[in-house]
Structures are given as C-alpha cells and as structure tokens.
C-alpha cells in the first residue's frame, strides 16, 4: 500500500512538471505586433450593365465608365456583379486596362 502511494505521488509530480514546462514553452502572443488587412480603396462593380467604380464604404459612384459588361467574359461579369475590391490606384489602373 505504501509503495502504491509513493508511486502515485511520484506520477503526480511528474505530470505536474511536464504540465508546467509545457506552459512555459507556449509562445506569448501578447507582445507581437497586430497584423491587419488593409481596407480596399475602391470597389469596381456592375451598375446597370456598366462598369462603375465606387470608393470603399461609399454608395455614390466615384467614376462611371463607358465599358459595358456584356462584352466581357462570363467570369468577369460574375466578378463585377459581386464587386471587385481594389487596394491601390495602380491596381485600379491595371484592372481598368484589362477591361478596356
């Protein structure tokens, strides 16, 4: 009986050591810089069959193009119906060149 008690105490101590050592090995993320995704500058989307550019979080068009979506491939039309998020002026320029 005494041997069983000593064995159980020894096992408990071993498990406690393993538990506390594993806690110390975990990465502390409290001091790491927060990584955030930037908000898009624009949303390019279909407005009555015409490609229209909106500033992010605005409902009024920023710019209306003369590009009709019916001349575009199906994939582009579907993307424009959902809205394409644009994160820079350069990206907007490249996108509009692709549609033109």
VEXZA-89101 format. One record per atom (N, C-alpha, C, O): residue number from 1; atom name; x negated, z negated, y. Coordinates in Angstrom, 1 decimal, m for minus. Each point is the difference from the previous one (the first is absolute). Layout:
// VEXZA-89101
<node seq="NUM" atom="CA" X="X" Z="Z" Y="Y"/>
...
***
This chain:
// VEXZA-89101
<node seq="1" atom="N" X="m0.8" Z="0.0" Y="m1.2"/>
<node seq="1" atom="CA" X="0.8" Z="0.0" Y="1.2"/>
<node seq="1" atom="C" X="m0.9" Z="0.0" Y="1.3"/>
<node seq="1" atom="O" X="0.3" Z="0.7" Y="0.9"/>
<node seq="2" atom="N" X="m1.3" Z="m1.5" Y="m1.0"/>
<node seq="2" atom="CA" X="m0.9" Z="m0.1" Y="1.2"/>
<node seq="2" atom="C" X="m0.7" Z="1.3" Y="0.2"/>
<node seq="2" atom="O" X="m0.2" Z="0.4" Y="1.1"/>
<node seq="3" atom="N" X="m0.2" Z="0.3" Y="m2.2"/>
<node seq="3" atom="CA" X="m0.6" Z="1.3" Y="0.1"/>
<node seq="3" atom="C" X="0.9" Z="1.0" Y="0.6"/>
<node seq="3" atom="O" X="m0.4" Z="0.9" Y="0.8"/>
<node seq="4" atom="N" X="1.7" Z="m0.9" Y="m1.2"/>
<node seq="4" atom="CA" X="0.9" Z="0.9" Y="0.6"/>
<node seq="4" atom="C" X="0.2" Z="m0.2" Y="1.5"/>
<node seq="4" atom="O" X="0.1" Z="1.0" Y="0.7"/>
<node seq="5" atom="N" X="m0.1" Z="m2.2" Y="m0.3"/>
<node seq="5" atom="CA" X="0.2" Z="m0.4" Y="1.4"/>
<node seq="5" atom="C" X="m1.2" Z="0.5" Y="0.8"/>
<node seq="5" atom="O" X="0.1" Z="0.6" Y="1.0"/>
<node seq="6" atom="N" X="m1.3" Z="m0.8" Y="m1.5"/>
<node seq="6" atom="CA" X="m1.3" Z="0.5" Y="0.6"/>
<node seq="6" atom="C" X="0.0" Z="1.5" Y="0.1"/>
<node seq="6" atom="O" X="m0.3" Z="0.6" Y="1.0"/>
<node seq="7" atom="N" X="0.8" Z="0.1" Y="m2.1"/>
<node seq="7" atom="CA" X="0.0" Z="1.4" Y="0.0"/>
<node seq="7" atom="C" X="1.0" Z="0.6" Y="1.0"/>
<node seq="7" atom="O" X="m0.3" Z="0.9" Y="0.8"/>
<node seq="8" atom="N" X="1.5" Z="m1.5" Y="m0.7"/>
<node seq="8" atom="CA" X="1.0" Z="0.4" Y="1.0"/>
<node seq="8" atom="C" X="m0.5" Z="m0.2" Y="1.4"/>
<node seq="8" atom="O" X="0.2" Z="0.8" Y="0.9"/>
<node seq="9" atom="N" X="m0.8" Z="m2.0" Y="m0.6"/>
<node seq="9" atom="CA" X="m0.6" Z="m0.2" Y="1.3"/>
<node seq="9" atom="C" X="m1.1" Z="1.0" Y="0.4"/>
<node seq="9" atom="O" X="0.0" Z="0.5" Y="1.1"/>
<node seq="10" atom="N" X="m0.8" Z="m0.2" Y="m2.1"/>
<node seq="10" atom="CA" X="m1.1" Z="1.0" Y="0.2"/>
<node seq="10" atom="C" X="0.6" Z="1.4" Y="0.3"/>
<node seq="10" atom="O" X="m0.5" Z="0.7" Y="0.9"/>
<node seq="11" atom="N" X="1.5" Z="m0.3" Y="m1.6"/>
<node seq="11" atom="CA" X="0.6" Z="1.3" Y="0.2"/>
<node seq="11" atom="C" X="0.7" Z="0.0" Y="1.4"/>
<node seq="11" atom="O" X="m0.1" Z="1.1" Y="0.7"/>
<node seq="12" atom="N" X="0.7" Z="m2.2" Y="m0.3"/>
<node seq="12" atom="CA" X="0.7" Z="0.0" Y="1.3"/>
<node seq="12" atom="C" X="m1.0" Z="0.1" Y="1.1"/>
<node seq="12" atom="O" X="0.2" Z="0.7" Y="0.9"/>
<node seq="13" atom="N" X="m1.4" Z="m1.4" Y="m1.1"/>
<node seq="13" atom="CA" X="m1.0" Z="0.1" Y="1.0"/>
<node seq="13" atom="C" X="m0.6" Z="1.5" Y="0.1"/>
<node seq="13" atom="O" X="m0.2" Z="0.5" Y="1.1"/>
<node seq="14" atom="N" X="0.0" Z="0.1" Y="m2.2"/>
<node seq="14" atom="CA" X="m0.5" Z="1.4" Y="m0.1"/>
<node seq="14" atom="C" X="1.0" Z="0.9" Y="0.7"/>
<node seq="14" atom="O" X="m0.4" Z="0.9" Y="0.8"/>
<node seq="15" atom="N" X="1.7" Z="m1.0" Y="m1.1"/>
<node seq="15" atom="CA" X="1.0" Z="0.9" Y="0.7"/>
<node seq="15" atom="C" X="0.0" Z="m0.3" Y="1.5"/>
<node seq="15" atom="O" X="0.2" Z="1.0" Y="0.8"/>
<node seq="16" atom="N" X="m0.3" Z="m2.2" Y="m0.4"/>
<node seq="16" atom="CA" X="0.0" Z="m0.3" Y="1.4"/>
<node seq="16" atom="C" X="m1.2" Z="0.6" Y="0.7"/>
<node seq="16" atom="O" X="0.1" Z="0.5" Y="1.1"/>
<node seq="17" atom="N" X="m1.3" Z="m0.6" Y="m1.7"/>
<node seq="17" atom="CA" X="m1.2" Z="0.6" Y="0.6"/>
<node seq="17" atom="C" X="0.2" Z="1.5" Y="0.1"/>
<node seq="17" atom="O" X="m0.3" Z="0.6" Y="1.0"/>
<node seq="18" atom="N" X="0.8" Z="0.1" Y="m2.1"/>
<node seq="18" atom="CA" X="0.2" Z="1.4" Y="0.1"/>
<node seq="18" atom="C" X="1.0" Z="0.4" Y="1.0"/>
<node seq="18" atom="O" X="m0.2" Z="1.0" Y="0.8"/>
<node seq="19" atom="N" X="1.3" Z="m1.8" Y="m0.6"/>
<node seq="19" atom="CA" X="1.0" Z="0.3" Y="1.0"/>
<node seq="19" atom="C" X="m0.6" Z="m0.1" Y="1.4"/>
<node seq="19" atom="O" X="0.3" Z="0.9" Y="0.8"/>
<node seq="20" atom="N" X="m1.0" Z="m2.0" Y="m0.5"/>
<node seq="20" atom="CA" X="m0.5" Z="m0.1" Y="1.3"/>
<node seq="20" atom="C" X="m1.2" Z="0.9" Y="0.4"/>
<node seq="20" atom="O" X="m0.1" Z="0.5" Y="1.1"/>
<node seq="21" atom="N" X="m0.6" Z="m0.1" Y="m2.1"/>
<node seq="21" atom="CA" X="m1.1" Z="1.0" Y="0.2"/>
<node seq="21" atom="C" X="0.7" Z="1.4" Y="0.3"/>
<node seq="21" atom="O" X="m0.5" Z="0.7" Y="0.9"/>
<node seq="22" atom="N" X="1.5" Z="m0.4" Y="m1.6"/>
<node seq="22" atom="CA" X="0.7" Z="1.3" Y="0.2"/>
<node seq="22" atom="C" X="0.7" Z="0.0" Y="1.4"/>
<node seq="22" atom="O" X="0.1" Z="1.1" Y="0.6"/>
<node seq="23" atom="N" X="0.3" Z="m2.2" Y="m0.1"/>
<node seq="23" atom="CA" X="0.6" Z="m0.1" Y="1.3"/>
<node seq="23" atom="C" X="m1.0" Z="0.4" Y="1.1"/>
<node seq="23" atom="O" X="0.3" Z="0.6" Y="1.0"/>
<node seq="24" atom="N" X="m1.5" Z="m1.1" Y="m1.2"/>
<node seq="24" atom="CA" X="m1.1" Z="0.2" Y="0.9"/>
<node seq="24" atom="C" X="m0.5" Z="1.5" Y="0.1"/>
<node seq="24" atom="O" X="m0.5" Z="0.4" Y="1.0"/>
<node seq="25" atom="N" X="0.7" Z="0.3" Y="m2.1"/>
<node seq="25" atom="CA" X="m0.4" Z="1.4" Y="m0.1"/>
<node seq="25" atom="C" X="0.9" Z="1.0" Y="0.6"/>
<node seq="25" atom="O" X="m0.3" Z="1.1" Y="0.3"/>
<node seq="26" atom="N" X="1.6" Z="m1.5" Y="0.0"/>
<node seq="26" atom="CA" X="0.9" Z="0.9" Y="0.6"/>
<node seq="26" atom="C" X="m0.4" Z="0.3" Y="1.5"/>
<node seq="26" atom="O" X="m0.5" Z="m0.9" Y="0.7"/>
<node seq="27" atom="N" X="0.7" Z="2.1" Y="m0.3"/>
<node seq="27" atom="CA" X="m0.3" Z="0.4" Y="1.3"/>
<node seq="27" atom="C" X="0.9" Z="m0.6" Y="1.0"/>
<node seq="27" atom="O" X="1.2" Z="0.0" Y="m0.1"/>
<node seq="28" atom="N" X="m1.8" Z="m0.5" Y="1.2"/>
<node seq="28" atom="CA" X="0.8" Z="m0.6" Y="1.1"/>
<node seq="28" atom="C" X="0.3" Z="1.2" Y="0.9"/>
<node seq="28" atom="O" X="m0.9" Z="0.4" Y="0.7"/>
<node seq="29" atom="N" X="2.1" Z="0.0" Y="m0.6"/>
<node seq="29" atom="CA" X="0.4" Z="1.1" Y="0.9"/>
<node seq="29" atom="C" X="0.4" Z="m0.4" Y="1.4"/>
<node seq="29" atom="O" X="0.4" Z="0.9" Y="0.8"/>
<node seq="30" atom="N" X="m0.4" Z="m2.2" Y="m0.5"/>
<node seq="30" atom="CA" X="0.4" Z="m0.4" Y="1.3"/>
<node seq="30" atom="C" X="m0.9" Z="0.4" Y="1.1"/>
<node seq="30" atom="O" X="0.5" Z="0.2" Y="1.1"/>
<node seq="31" atom="N" X="m1.7" Z="0.1" Y="m1.4"/>
<node seq="31" atom="CA" X="m1.0" Z="0.4" Y="1.1"/>
<node seq="31" atom="C" X="m0.2" Z="1.5" Y="0.0"/>
<node seq="31" atom="O" X="m0.8" Z="0.4" Y="0.9"/>
<node seq="32" atom="N" X="1.4" Z="0.3" Y="m1.8"/>
<node seq="32" atom="CA" X="m0.2" Z="1.5" Y="0.0"/>
<node seq="32" atom="C" X="0.8" Z="0.6" Y="1.1"/>
<node seq="32" atom="O" X="1.1" Z="m0.5" Y="0.3"/>
<node seq="33" atom="N" X="m1.6" Z="1.6" Y="0.4"/>
<node seq="33" atom="CA" X="0.8" Z="0.6" Y="1.0"/>
<node seq="33" atom="C" X="1.2" Z="0.7" Y="m0.6"/>
<node seq="33" atom="O" X="0.0" Z="0.5" Y="m1.1"/>
<node seq="34" atom="N" X="1.1" Z="m0.5" Y="1.9"/>
<node seq="34" atom="CA" X="1.2" Z="0.6" Y="m0.5"/>
<node seq="34" atom="C" X="m0.1" Z="1.5" Y="0.2"/>
<node seq="34" atom="O" X="m0.3" Z="0.5" Y="1.1"/>
<node seq="35" atom="N" X="0.7" Z="0.3" Y="m2.1"/>
<node seq="35" atom="CA" X="0.0" Z="1.4" Y="0.0"/>
<node seq="35" atom="C" X="1.4" Z="0.5" Y="0.2"/>
<node seq="35" atom="O" X="0.9" Z="m0.4" Y="m0.8"/>
<node seq="36" atom="N" X="m0.7" Z="1.1" Y="1.9"/>
<node seq="36" atom="CA" X="1.4" Z="0.5" Y="0.2"/>
<node seq="36" atom="C" X="0.0" Z="1.5" Y="0.1"/>
<node seq="36" atom="O" X="m1.0" Z="0.6" Y="0.4"/>
<node seq="37" atom="N" X="2.1" Z="m0.1" Y="m0.7"/>
<node seq="37" atom="CA" X="0.2" Z="1.5" Y="0.1"/>
<node seq="37" atom="C" X="0.5" Z="0.3" Y="1.4"/>
<node seq="37" atom="O" X="1.0" Z="m0.6" Y="0.4"/>
<node seq="38" atom="N" X="m1.6" Z="1.5" Y="0.2"/>
<node seq="38" atom="CA" X="0.4" Z="0.4" Y="1.4"/>
<node seq="38" atom="C" X="1.4" Z="0.6" Y="0.0"/>
<node seq="38" atom="O" X="0.3" Z="0.7" Y="m1.0"/>
<node seq="39" atom="N" X="0.4" Z="m0.9" Y="2.0"/>
<node seq="39" atom="CA" X="1.3" Z="0.7" Y="0.1"/>
<node seq="39" atom="C" X="m0.2" Z="1.5" Y="0.4"/>
<node seq="39" atom="O" X="m1.0" Z="0.3" Y="0.7"/>
<node seq="40" atom="N" X="1.8" Z="0.6" Y="m1.2"/>
<node seq="40" atom="CA" X="m0.2" Z="1.4" Y="0.4"/>
<node seq="40" atom="C" X="0.3" Z="0.2" Y="1.5"/>
<node seq="40" atom="O" X="0.7" Z="m0.8" Y="0.6"/>
<node seq="41" atom="N" X="m1.3" Z="1.8" Y="0.0"/>
<node seq="41" atom="CA" X="0.3" Z="0.3" Y="1.4"/>
<node seq="41" atom="C" X="1.2" Z="0.9" Y="0.1"/>
<node seq="41" atom="O" X="0.8" Z="m0.2" Y="1.0"/>
<node seq="42" atom="N" X="m0.5" Z="1.0" Y="m2.0"/>
<node seq="42" atom="CA" X="1.1" Z="1.0" Y="0.1"/>
<node seq="42" atom="C" X="0.7" Z="0.1" Y="m1.4"/>
<node seq="42" atom="O" X="m0.6" Z="m0.4" Y="m1.0"/>
<node seq="43" atom="N" X="1.8" Z="0.9" Y="1.1"/>
<node seq="43" atom="CA" X="0.7" Z="0.4" Y="m1.2"/>
<node seq="43" atom="C" X="0.5" Z="1.4" Y="0.2"/>
<node seq="43" atom="O" X="0.7" Z="0.3" Y="1.0"/>
<node seq="44" atom="N" X="m1.1" Z="0.6" Y="m1.9"/>
<node seq="44" atom="CA" X="0.4" Z="1.4" Y="0.1"/>
<node seq="44" atom="C" X="1.1" Z="0.2" Y="m1.0"/>
<node seq="44" atom="O" X="m0.2" Z="m0.2" Y="m1.2"/>
<node seq="45" atom="N" X="1.4" Z="0.8" Y="1.7"/>
<node seq="45" atom="CA" X="1.1" Z="0.1" Y="m0.9"/>
<node seq="45" atom="C" X="0.9" Z="1.2" Y="0.4"/>
<node seq="45" atom="O" X="m0.1" Z="0.5" Y="1.1"/>
<node seq="46" atom="N" X="1.0" Z="m0.2" Y="m2.0"/>
<node seq="46" atom="CA" X="1.0" Z="1.0" Y="0.2"/>
<node seq="46" atom="C" X="1.1" Z="m0.6" Y="0.9"/>
<node seq="46" atom="O" X="0.5" Z="m1.1" Y="m0.2"/>
<node seq="47" atom="N" X="m0.1" Z="1.9" Y="1.2"/>
<node seq="47" atom="CA" X="1.1" Z="m0.3" Y="0.9"/>
<node seq="47" atom="C" X="0.8" Z="1.3" Y="0.2"/>
<node seq="47" atom="O" X="m0.4" Z="0.8" Y="0.8"/>
<node seq="48" atom="N" X="1.5" Z="m0.8" Y="m1.6"/>
<node seq="48" atom="CA" X="0.9" Z="1.2" Y="0.1"/>
<node seq="48" atom="C" X="m0.8" Z="1.3" Y="m0.4"/>
<node seq="48" atom="O" X="0.2" Z="1.1" Y="0.6"/>
<node seq="49" atom="N" X="m1.1" Z="m1.2" Y="m1.6"/>
<node seq="49" atom="CA" X="m0.7" Z="1.2" Y="m0.4"/>
<node seq="49" atom="C" X="m1.2" Z="0.3" Y="0.8"/>
<node seq="49" atom="O" X="m0.7" Z="1.1" Y="m0.3"/>
<node seq="50" atom="N" X="0.3" Z="m1.9" Y="1.2"/>
<node seq="50" atom="CA" X="m1.2" Z="0.3" Y="0.9"/>
<node seq="50" atom="C" X="m0.9" Z="m1.2" Y="m0.2"/>
<node seq="50" atom="O" X="0.4" Z="m1.1" Y="0.0"/>
<node seq="51" atom="N" X="m1.8" Z="1.4" Y="0.0"/>
<node seq="51" atom="CA" X="m1.0" Z="m1.1" Y="m0.1"/>
<node seq="51" atom="C" X="0.0" Z="m0.7" Y="1.3"/>
<node seq="51" atom="O" X="m0.2" Z="0.6" Y="1.1"/>
<node seq="52" atom="N" X="0.4" Z="m1.9" Y="m1.1"/>
<node seq="52" atom="CA" X="0.0" Z="m0.8" Y="1.2"/>
<node seq="52" atom="C" X="m1.0" Z="m1.2" Y="m0.2"/>
<node seq="52" atom="O" X="m0.1" Z="m0.6" Y="m1.1"/>
<node seq="53" atom="N" X="m0.6" Z="0.3" Y="2.2"/>
<node seq="53" atom="CA" X="m1.0" Z="m1.1" Y="0.0"/>
<node seq="53" atom="C" X="0.6" Z="m1.2" Y="0.7"/>
<node seq="53" atom="O" X="0.5" Z="0.2" Y="1.2"/>
<node seq="54" atom="N" X="m0.5" Z="m1.3" Y="m1.8"/>
<node seq="54" atom="CA" X="0.4" Z="m1.3" Y="0.6"/>
<node seq="54" atom="C" X="m1.1" Z="m0.9" Y="0.1"/>
<node seq="54" atom="O" X="m0.9" Z="m0.1" Y="m0.8"/>
<node seq="55" atom="N" X="0.8" Z="m0.7" Y="1.9"/>
<node seq="55" atom="CA" X="m1.0" Z="m1.1" Y="0.0"/>
<node seq="55" atom="C" X="0.6" Z="m1.1" Y="m0.9"/>
<node seq="55" atom="O" X="1.2" Z="m0.2" Y="m0.2"/>
<node seq="56" atom="N" X="m2.1" Z="m0.5" Y="m0.5"/>
<node seq="56" atom="CA" X="0.3" Z="m1.0" Y="m0.9"/>
<node seq="56" atom="C" X="0.9" Z="m1.0" Y="0.6"/>
<node seq="56" atom="O" X="m0.3" Z="m0.5" Y="1.1"/>
<node seq="57" atom="N" X="1.4" Z="0.1" Y="m1.7"/>
<node seq="57" atom="CA" X="0.9" Z="m1.0" Y="0.5"/>
<node seq="57" atom="C" X="0.9" Z="0.4" Y="1.2"/>
<node seq="57" atom="O" X="0.5" Z="m0.8" Y="0.7"/>
<node seq="58" atom="N" X="m0.5" Z="2.1" Y="m0.5"/>
<node seq="58" atom="CA" X="0.9" Z="0.5" Y="1.1"/>
<node seq="58" atom="C" X="1.0" Z="1.0" Y="m0.6"/>
<node seq="58" atom="O" X="m0.3" Z="0.7" Y="m0.9"/>
<node seq="59" atom="N" X="1.5" Z="m0.7" Y="1.4"/>
<node seq="59" atom="CA" X="1.1" Z="0.9" Y="m0.5"/>
<node seq="59" atom="C" X="0.1" Z="1.3" Y="0.7"/>
<node seq="59" atom="O" X="0.5" Z="1.0" Y="m0.5"/>
<node seq="60" atom="N" X="m1.0" Z="m0.9" Y="1.8"/>
<node seq="60" atom="CA" X="0.0" Z="1.2" Y="0.7"/>
<node seq="60" atom="C" X="m1.2" Z="0.9" Y="m0.3"/>
<node seq="60" atom="O" X="m1.1" Z="m0.5" Y="m0.2"/>
<node seq="61" atom="N" X="1.3" Z="1.8" Y="0.1"/>
<node seq="61" atom="CA" X="m1.1" Z="0.9" Y="m0.4"/>
<node seq="61" atom="C" X="m1.1" Z="0.0" Y="1.1"/>
<node seq="61" atom="O" X="0.3" Z="m0.1" Y="1.2"/>
<node seq="62" atom="N" X="m1.5" Z="0.0" Y="m1.7"/>
<node seq="62" atom="CA" X="m1.2" Z="0.1" Y="0.9"/>
<node seq="62" atom="C" X="m0.3" Z="1.5" Y="0.3"/>
<node seq="62" atom="O" X="m0.3" Z="0.4" Y="1.1"/>
<node seq="63" atom="N" X="0.5" Z="0.4" Y="m2.1"/>
<node seq="63" atom="CA" X="m0.2" Z="1.5" Y="0.1"/>
<node seq="63" atom="C" X="0.8" Z="0.7" Y="m1.0"/>
<node seq="63" atom="O" X="0.0" Z="m0.3" Y="m1.2"/>
<node seq="64" atom="N" X="0.7" Z="1.4" Y="1.6"/>
<node seq="64" atom="CA" X="0.8" Z="0.8" Y="m0.9"/>
<node seq="64" atom="C" X="m0.8" Z="1.3" Y="m0.1"/>
<node seq="64" atom="O" X="m0.3" Z="0.7" Y="1.1"/>
<node seq="65" atom="N" X="0.0" Z="m0.2" Y="m2.3"/>
<node seq="65" atom="CA" X="m0.7" Z="1.2" Y="m0.2"/>
<node seq="65" atom="C" X="1.0" Z="1.2" Y="m0.1"/>
<node seq="65" atom="O" X="1.2" Z="m0.2" Y="0.0"/>
<node seq="66" atom="N" X="m1.7" Z="1.4" Y="m0.1"/>
<node seq="66" atom="CA" X="0.9" Z="1.1" Y="m0.3"/>
<node seq="66" atom="C" X="m0.2" Z="0.5" Y="m1.5"/>
<node seq="66" atom="O" X="0.4" Z="1.1" Y="m0.3"/>
<node seq="67" atom="N" X="m0.9" Z="m2.0" Y="m0.5"/>
<node seq="67" atom="CA" X="m0.3" Z="0.3" Y="m1.4"/>
<node seq="67" atom="C" X="1.3" Z="m0.4" Y="m0.8"/>
<node seq="67" atom="O" X="0.3" Z="m1.2" Y="m0.1"/>
<node seq="68" atom="N" X="0.3" Z="2.2" Y="m0.6"/>
<node seq="68" atom="CA" X="1.1" Z="m0.3" Y="m0.8"/>
<node seq="68" atom="C" X="m0.5" Z="m0.4" Y="m1.4"/>
<node seq="68" atom="O" X="m0.9" Z="0.6" Y="m0.5"/>
<node seq="69" atom="N" X="1.6" Z="m1.6" Y="m0.1"/>
<node seq="69" atom="CA" X="m0.5" Z="m0.4" Y="m1.3"/>
<node seq="69" atom="C" X="0.5" Z="0.9" Y="m1.2"/>
<node seq="69" atom="O" X="m0.6" Z="0.0" Y="m1.0"/>
<node seq="70" atom="N" X="1.5" Z="0.9" Y="1.3"/>
<node seq="70" atom="CA" X="0.5" Z="0.9" Y="m1.1"/>
<node seq="70" atom="C" X="m1.1" Z="1.0" Y="m0.3"/>
<node seq="70" atom="O" X="0.1" Z="0.7" Y="m1.1"/>
<node seq="71" atom="N" X="m1.1" Z="m0.5" Y="1.9"/>
<node seq="71" atom="CA" X="m1.1" Z="0.9" Y="m0.3"/>
<node seq="71" atom="C" X="m1.2" Z="m0.7" Y="m0.8"/>
<node seq="71" atom="O" X="m1.0" Z="0.6" Y="m0.3"/>
<node seq="72" atom="N" X="1.2" Z="m1.9" Y="0.0"/>
<node seq="72" atom="CA" X="m1.0" Z="m0.8" Y="m0.6"/>
<node seq="72" atom="C" X="0.3" Z="m0.1" Y="m1.5"/>
<node seq="72" atom="O" X="1.1" Z="0.1" Y="m0.5"/>
<node seq="73" atom="N" X="m2.2" Z="m0.4" Y="m0.3"/>
<node seq="73" atom="CA" X="0.2" Z="m0.3" Y="m1.5"/>
<node seq="73" atom="C" X="0.9" Z="m1.2" Y="m0.2"/>
<node seq="73" atom="O" X="0.1" Z="m0.9" Y="0.9"/>
<node seq="74" atom="N" X="0.5" Z="0.8" Y="m2.0"/>
<node seq="74" atom="CA" X="1.0" Z="m1.1" Y="m0.3"/>
<node seq="74" atom="C" X="m0.7" Z="m1.3" Y="0.1"/>
<node seq="74" atom="O" X="0.7" Z="m1.0" Y="0.5"/>
<node seq="75" atom="N" X="m1.9" Z="0.8" Y="m0.9"/>
<node seq="75" atom="CA" X="m0.7" Z="m1.3" Y="0.0"/>
<node seq="75" atom="C" X="m0.1" Z="m0.4" Y="1.5"/>
<node seq="75" atom="O" X="0.3" Z="m1.2" Y="0.3"/>
<node seq="76" atom="N" X="m0.7" Z="2.1" Y="0.6"/>
<node seq="76" atom="CA" X="m0.1" Z="m0.4" Y="1.4"/>
<node seq="76" atom="C" X="1.4" Z="m0.3" Y="0.6"/>
<node seq="76" atom="O" X="0.1" Z="m1.0" Y="0.8"/>
<node seq="77" atom="N" X="0.9" Z="1.7" Y="m1.2"/>
<node seq="77" atom="CA" X="1.4" Z="m0.3" Y="0.5"/>
<node seq="77" atom="C" X="0.4" Z="m1.4" Y="m0.4"/>
<node seq="77" atom="O" X="0.6" Z="m0.7" Y="0.8"/>
<node seq="78" atom="N" X="m0.9" Z="0.4" Y="m2.1"/>
<node seq="78" atom="CA" X="0.4" Z="m1.4" Y="m0.5"/>
<node seq="78" atom="C" X="m0.8" Z="m1.1" Y="0.8"/>
<node seq="78" atom="O" X="0.6" Z="m1.0" Y="0.3"/>
<node seq="79" atom="N" X="m1.9" Z="1.3" Y="m0.1"/>
<node seq="79" atom="CA" X="m0.8" Z="m1.0" Y="0.7"/>
<node seq="79" atom="C" X="0.5" Z="m0.2" Y="1.4"/>
<node seq="79" atom="O" X="0.0" Z="m1.1" Y="0.5"/>
<node seq="80" atom="N" X="0.4" Z="2.2" Y="0.2"/>
<node seq="80" atom="CA" X="0.5" Z="m0.1" Y="1.3"/>
<node seq="80" atom="C" X="1.3" Z="m0.7" Y="0.1"/>
<node seq="80" atom="O" X="0.3" Z="m0.7" Y="1.0"/>
<node seq="81" atom="N" X="0.6" Z="0.8" Y="m2.0"/>
<node seq="81" atom="CA" X="1.2" Z="m0.7" Y="0.0"/>
<node seq="81" atom="C" X="m0.2" Z="m1.5" Y="m0.1"/>
<node seq="81" atom="O" X="0.8" Z="m0.7" Y="0.6"/>
<node seq="82" atom="N" X="m1.8" Z="0.3" Y="m1.4"/>
<node seq="82" atom="CA" X="m0.3" Z="m1.4" Y="m0.1"/>
<node seq="82" atom="C" X="m0.8" Z="m0.5" Y="1.2"/>
<node seq="82" atom="O" X="0.1" Z="m1.2" Y="0.4"/>
<node seq="83" atom="N" X="m0.9" Z="2.1" Y="0.3"/>
<node seq="83" atom="CA" X="m0.8" Z="m0.4" Y="1.1"/>
<node seq="83" atom="C" X="m1.4" Z="m0.1" Y="m0.5"/>
<node seq="83" atom="O" X="m0.3" Z="m0.7" Y="m1.0"/>
<node seq="84" atom="N" X="m0.7" Z="1.3" Y="1.8"/>
<node seq="84" atom="CA" X="m1.4" Z="m0.1" Y="m0.3"/>
<node seq="84" atom="C" X="m0.6" Z="m0.9" Y="1.0"/>
<node seq="84" atom="O" X="0.0" Z="0.3" Y="1.2"/>
<node seq="85" atom="N" X="m0.7" Z="m1.4" Y="m1.7"/>
<node seq="85" atom="CA" X="m0.6" Z="m0.9" Y="0.9"/>
<node seq="85" atom="C" X="m1.4" Z="0.6" Y="0.4"/>
<node seq="85" atom="O" X="m0.8" Z="0.4" Y="m0.9"/>
<node seq="86" atom="N" X="0.5" Z="m0.5" Y="2.2"/>
<node seq="86" atom="CA" X="m1.3" Z="0.6" Y="0.5"/>
<node seq="86" atom="C" X="m0.7" Z="m1.2" Y="0.8"/>
<node seq="86" atom="O" X="0.6" Z="m0.6" Y="0.8"/>
<node seq="87" atom="N" X="m1.9" Z="0.5" Y="m1.1"/>
<node seq="87" atom="CA" X="m0.7" Z="m1.2" Y="0.5"/>
<node seq="87" atom="C" X="m1.0" Z="0.3" Y="1.1"/>
<node seq="87" atom="O" X="m0.7" Z="m0.9" Y="0.5"/>
<node seq="88" atom="N" X="0.5" Z="2.2" Y="m0.1"/>
<node seq="88" atom="CA" X="m0.9" Z="0.3" Y="1.1"/>
<node seq="88" atom="C" X="0.5" Z="1.4" Y="0.6"/>
<node seq="88" atom="O" X="0.7" Z="0.7" Y="m0.6"/>
<node seq="89" atom="N" X="m1.2" Z="m0.5" Y="1.8"/>
<node seq="89" atom="CA" X="0.3" Z="1.3" Y="0.7"/>
<node seq="89" atom="C" X="m0.7" Z="1.1" Y="m0.8"/>
<node seq="89" atom="O" X="0.6" Z="1.1" Y="0.0"/>
<node seq="90" atom="N" X="m1.7" Z="m1.3" Y="m0.5"/>
<node seq="90" atom="CA" X="m0.7" Z="1.0" Y="m0.8"/>
<node seq="90" atom="C" X="0.8" Z="0.4" Y="m1.2"/>
<node seq="90" atom="O" X="0.1" Z="1.2" Y="m0.4"/>
<node seq="91" atom="N" X="0.4" Z="m2.2" Y="m0.3"/>
<node seq="91" atom="CA" X="0.8" Z="0.3" Y="m1.2"/>
<node seq="91" atom="C" X="1.3" Z="0.7" Y="0.4"/>
<node seq="91" atom="O" X="0.4" Z="0.9" Y="m0.7"/>
<node seq="92" atom="N" X="0.2" Z="m1.2" Y="1.8"/>
<node seq="92" atom="CA" X="1.2" Z="0.7" Y="0.5"/>
<node seq="92" atom="C" X="m0.4" Z="1.5" Y="0.3"/>
<node seq="92" atom="O" X="0.8" Z="0.8" Y="m0.4"/>
<node seq="93" atom="N" X="m1.9" Z="m0.6" Y="1.0"/>
<node seq="93" atom="CA" X="m0.4" Z="1.4" Y="0.3"/>
<node seq="93" atom="C" X="m0.2" Z="0.8" Y="m1.3"/>
<node seq="93" atom="O" X="0.5" Z="1.1" Y="m0.1"/>
<node seq="94" atom="N" X="m1.1" Z="m1.7" Y="m0.9"/>
<node seq="94" atom="CA" X="m0.3" Z="0.7" Y="m1.2"/>
<node seq="94" atom="C" X="1.4" Z="0.3" Y="m0.7"/>
<node seq="94" atom="O" X="0.2" Z="1.1" Y="m0.6"/>
<node seq="95" atom="N" X="0.7" Z="m2.1" Y="0.6"/>
<node seq="95" atom="CA" X="1.2" Z="0.2" Y="m0.7"/>
<node seq="95" atom="C" X="0.8" Z="1.1" Y="0.7"/>
<node seq="95" atom="O" X="0.6" Z="0.8" Y="m0.7"/>
<node seq="96" atom="N" X="m0.5" Z="m0.8" Y="2.0"/>
<node seq="96" atom="CA" X="0.7" Z="1.0" Y="0.7"/>
<node seq="96" atom="C" X="m0.6" Z="1.4" Y="m0.2"/>
<node seq="96" atom="O" X="0.8" Z="1.0" Y="m0.1"/>
<node seq="97" atom="N" X="m2.1" Z="m0.9" Y="0.0"/>
<node seq="97" atom="CA" X="m0.6" Z="1.3" Y="m0.4"/>
<node seq="97" atom="C" X="0.4" Z="0.5" Y="m1.3"/>
<node seq="97" atom="O" X="0.2" Z="1.2" Y="m0.3"/>
<node seq="98" atom="N" X="m0.1" Z="m2.2" Y="m0.7"/>
<node seq="98" atom="CA" X="0.4" Z="0.4" Y="m1.3"/>
<node seq="98" atom="C" X="1.4" Z="0.5" Y="m0.1"/>
<node seq="98" atom="O" X="0.3" Z="1.0" Y="m0.7"/>
<node seq="99" atom="N" X="0.6" Z="m1.5" Y="1.6"/>
<node seq="99" atom="CA" X="1.4" Z="0.5" Y="0.0"/>
<node seq="99" atom="C" X="0.2" Z="1.2" Y="0.8"/>
<node seq="99" atom="O" X="0.9" Z="0.8" Y="m0.2"/>
<node seq="100" atom="N" X="m1.8" Z="m0.5" Y="1.1"/>
<node seq="100" atom="CA" X="0.1" Z="1.2" Y="0.9"/>
<node seq="100" atom="C" X="m0.3" Z="1.3" Y="m0.7"/>
<node seq="100" atom="O" X="0.1" Z="1.0" Y="0.6"/>
***
